[in-house]
Amino acid sequence: MTDPYIEISDLHPNPLNQFATWYAEARARTTGLAHAMSLATVDKRGRPAARMVLLSEFGPQGFSFYSHYQSRKGLEIYKTPYAALVFYWRELDRQIRVEGTVVKAPDEQSDTYFATRPRESQLWAWASPQSTEMKSRQELIGRFDEFSGRFGEDEIPRPPGWGGYLVLPDHFEFWAARPGRLHDRFAYDLQDETWSLSRLAP
């Protein structure tokens, strides 16, 4: 279904509020994972790498996701603390791009989120040295069994090398498909703590 054309006056002056509107519609109208997003980082040579991750939450504090700090994305963020996110919802023919700096989430936030995860997921956070080479699948399963035995029925603490990241946005682009490739495309840019909004050619 194609929505009506969009004018700048239809958009909220704050892109986080506009994101919240589109995100709520995506959760209501799509059959897939509306919170799935592409996360792009770069290495020291400037070579980009992108992967799909899940948005945990968003708000004035930024867009949060969780990972191992020693994973490829974690190491790249440590060296170059910038990232780009892309949300695409096929049923809505809409896309949102987000760019910004990346910081680690506070330990308290990571602890709280980790405590909500299924127990098996908590064990895998300990057992899987994300992005490192493994000799076999059985080696990974063996590590899981090792940590499962270590913790038994006890509460599982958050691994020190696992936690949250916050993308602090300074650029948004909202895109909506339209017939004849006359797509609606709008950019928000943050300057001196104020958001500007402009229409872009498709």
C-alpha positions in Angstrom: 0.0 0.0 0.0 1.3 3.4 -0.9 0.8 6.2 1.6 0.1 9.8 0.4 3.0 12.0 -0.6 4.9 13.6 2.3 5.5 17.3 2.8 8.0 18.7 5.3 5.1 20.1 7.2 4.0 16.6 7.8 7.2 15.7 9.7 8.1 16.3 13.3 10.8 18.8 13.8 12.7 16.3 16.1 13.8 13.2 14.1 13.7 11.0 17.2 9.9 11.7 17.4 9.6 11.1 13.7 11.5 7.8 14.0 9.1 6.8 16.9 6.1 7.4 14.6 7.4 5.4 11.7 8.8 2.7 14.0 5.4 2.3 15.7 3.8 1.9 12.3 6.4 -0.7 11.2 5.8 -2.7 14.4 2.0 -2.6 13.7 2.1 -3.3 10.0 5.1 -5.5 9.2 5.4 -9.3 9.7 9.2 -9.3 10.1 11.5 -8.0 12.8 10.7 -4.3 12.8 13.7 -3.8 15.2 16.2 -5.4 12.9 18.8 -2.9 11.6 21.9 -2.9 9.6 24.9 -1.7 11.6 27.9 -0.4 9.6 31.3 0.2 11.1 34.8 0.9 9.5 38.2 -0.5 10.2 41.5 1.4 10.5 41.9 1.2 6.7 38.5 2.8 6.2 37.0 -0.4 4.9 33.3 -0.7 5.9 31.6 -3.8 7.4 27.9 -4.2 7.8 25.8 -6.7 9.7 22.2 -7.1 11.0 21.7 -6.5 14.7 18.6 -5.9 16.8 17.6 -2.5 18.2 17.1 -2.8 21.9 15.7 0.6 22.6 15.9 4.2 21.5 15.2 7.6 22.9 17.0 10.9 23.7 19.9 8.8 24.9 20.4 7.2 21.4 19.9 3.9 19.7 21.1 0.9 21.8 22.3 -2.5 20.8 24.4 -5.2 22.6 27.5 -7.1 21.6 30.8 -8.5 22.8 33.4 -5.7 23.1 36.0 -7.9 21.5 33.9 -8.7 18.5 34.9 -7.2 15.1 32.3 -4.5 15.4 33.3 -3.8 19.0 37.0 -3.4 18.1 36.1 -1.2 15.1 33.9 1.0 17.3 36.8 1.3 19.8 39.2 2.5 17.1 36.7 4.5 15.1 33.6 5.4 17.2 31.2 6.2 14.4 28.5 4.0 12.9 25.6 4.0 10.5 22.3 2.3 11.0 19.7 1.4 8.3 16.1 0.3 9.0 14.1 -1.0 6.0 10.5 -2.0 6.2 9.4 -3.6 2.9 5.7 -3.7 3.7 5.7 0.1 4.2 8.2 0.9 1.4 10.2 3.0 4.0 13.8 3.3 5.0 15.5 5.3 7.7 19.2 5.9 7.9 20.9 7.0 11.1 24.5 8.2 11.5 26.4 9.2 14.6 29.0 8.6 17.2 29.1 5.5 19.3 29.7 5.2 23.1 29.5 2.3 25.5 26.3 2.1 27.5 26.6 2.6 31.2 27.3 -0.7 33.1 24.1 -0.4 35.0 22.1 -0.3 31.7 24.0 -3.3 30.4 23.5 -5.2 33.7 19.8 -4.5 33.6 19.4 -5.6 30.0 21.5 -8.8 30.5 19.3 -9.8 33.4 16.2 -9.9 31.1 17.8 -12.2 28.6 16.9 -16.0 28.5 19.2 -18.1 30.5 20.5 -19.9 27.4 21.4 -16.5 25.8 23.2 -15.5 29.0 25.3 -18.7 28.9 26.1 -18.1 25.2 27.3 -14.6 26.1 29.9 -16.3 28.3 30.6 -19.3 26.0 31.0 -17.7 22.6 34.2 -15.6 22.0 32.4 -13.7 19.2 34.2 -13.2 15.9 37.2 -15.4 16.9 38.1 -18.6 15.0 36.8 -21.9 16.4 38.2 -25.3 15.5 34.8 -26.9 15.4 31.2 -26.6 16.4 31.8 -29.1 19.1 34.4 -26.8 20.7 31.7 -24.1 21.0 29.2 -26.6 22.5 31.9 -27.7 24.9 32.4 -24.2 26.1 28.7 -23.8 26.6 28.5 -27.0 28.7 31.5 -25.7 30.7 29.8 -22.5 31.7 26.5 -24.2 32.2 28.2 -26.4 34.8 30.1 -23.6 36.3 26.9 -21.5 37.0 24.6 -24.4 37.7 21.3 -22.9 39.0 23.0 -19.7 40.2 22.2 -16.3 38.8 24.4 -15.6 35.8 26.2 -12.3 35.9 27.0 -10.2 32.8 30.3 -11.1 31.3 32.8 -8.2 31.6 33.4 -8.3 27.9 29.8 -8.0 26.9 27.5 -5.0 27.0 25.6 -2.2 25.3 26.4 0.5 22.9 24.6 3.8 22.2 24.6 5.4 18.8 24.2 9.1 19.4 22.7 10.4 16.1 23.7 13.6 14.3 22.1 12.7 10.9 18.9 11.1 9.9 17.4 10.3 6.5 13.8 9.3 6.0 12.9 7.7 2.7 9.5 6.6 1.4 9.0 4.9 -2.0 6.6 6.6 -4.4 5.3 5.7 -7.9 7.5 6.7 -10.9 10.6 6.9 -8.6 9.4 10.3 -7.3 10.3 9.1 -3.8 10.0 11.3 -0.7 13.4 11.8 1.0 14.2 14.0 3.9 17.3 14.7 5.9 17.8 15.9 9.5 21.2 17.3 10.6 22.3 18.3 14.1 24.2 21.5 14.4 24.7 23.4 17.6 22.2 21.1 19.4 19.5 22.1 16.9 18.0 19.9 14.2 17.6 21.2 10.7 15.2 19.5 8.2 15.4 19.5 4.4 14.0 17.7 1.4 16.5 15.8 -0.8 16.1 14.8 -4.4 15.4 11.1 -4.7 
